[in-house]
Each structure stands twice: as structure tokens, then as C-alpha cells.
Amino acid sequence: MTDITHYTFIFLCFAIGCYRRIPSSLIAALGFTLAADYFLIFTDTELPGLLLFTIVHICYLRYLKGELWILAFAWGIGIFLTGSLNWVWVLKLDPSLLPAGGYAACLLCTLGLSLWRREKVLAASIGLLLLCDLHVGIHQLDRSGLLPHVGWLSAWYAAAPNLIWLFYIPAEALLALGTGRRPAWHSLSSRFLQ
């Protein structure tokens, strides 16, 4: 699939979320996702995309009625750990990518909070995003030449760019269709059962 096709899927998820009138904090999350993906797909600047994705997690936090300091603390810990690993193992990562560690910590924080609050659909969506971002990291590290190419790992690294979208598009669709007062499939199934 092309970049424009990927972006169209993300736009459709945003439009569906608006049409279904899901909670405003989740519509905001889909809107900031759309903005973040613009930077990550169509430009060579990753930092604005990473920062916008952090704002997406602030939107999730608002939906989950969580405290902002928790996310800020997680973000700081993530940046600290990423910087420490970079220094200890001399990974030679671009310092502008340190916010990726902060974003990863926010992702884990909102996943934990959504599980704790028993928001199953949001937790499933964030879980898929975690798998997506794992493959983003693998793809970035492979492009940097920091991963060993041995046996089946080479095939996994080669598949990572496609696996990103395999997890990402369903995560966004699940957020747009499965959240809110009545998930979209609830109304569809009740129509077929009548």
C-alpha cells in the first residue's frame, strides 16, 4: 500500500469517529493522530509526530479520567531510560529521538490505566498500537544498522514495515468503531437479530 492509502485509512477512522460521536477526548486523539501521521508519513521530521502522539496519550488519559502528572512522570522516565541506554550501549541514536522513549512510556502508562479501568476496547486498541510501535522501533534500528541479521530475524526485520500497518490500521479502526456508549457492532448485530 502507498503512503496516501495509509493516510486515507487514518482519515477515515477520524471521520467515522466524528460521525459516530464518540467521546470528544477520543475524537481529539484521532485528530492528533491524523496530524502526527502527516509528519511521519509525508515529511522527514519525526519530532513533531512523536510530540503529537504524546498529546494523543494525553487525550486517552482525559478519557480515562487519569491524572496528567502520571503521564508526565512516565514521559520523563522514558526519556531518561532511552538516554541512559544510548549512553551505556553507545547506540548512537539521534538525540532528537529521545522523545520516542517518552512516547513509549506514555503508551505503556495508558495501556496499564485502560486495563485498570476495564476499558477493554481502548486497551485492545492501545495493545495493537504497542505491537505497531515495536515494529516501528525494529524498522528504525534495522535502518540504523544496529540489529544483527541472523536467520529468521532478517525476515522479521524485512517484514517490519508491513507489520506496522497490520497492527496500526486495526488499532485506529477499533478506536473509531468500538468506543463510546454503544460500539458500532452492537447496533449492527441488533439489526440482524431482529
WOQUI-V304227 format. One record per helix or strand of 3 or more residues. SS is the DSSP state (h for helix, s for strand). FROM is the first residue (numbers start at 1). TO is the last residue. If there is no record, write none. Layout:
# WOQUI-V304227
ss=SS from=FROM to=TO
ss=SS from=FROM to=TO
This chain:
# WOQUI-V304227
ss=h from=3 to=20
ss=h from=24 to=42
ss=h from=47 to=63
ss=h from=68 to=89
ss=h from=95 to=116
ss=h from=120 to=143
ss=h from=152 to=178
ss=h from=184 to=193
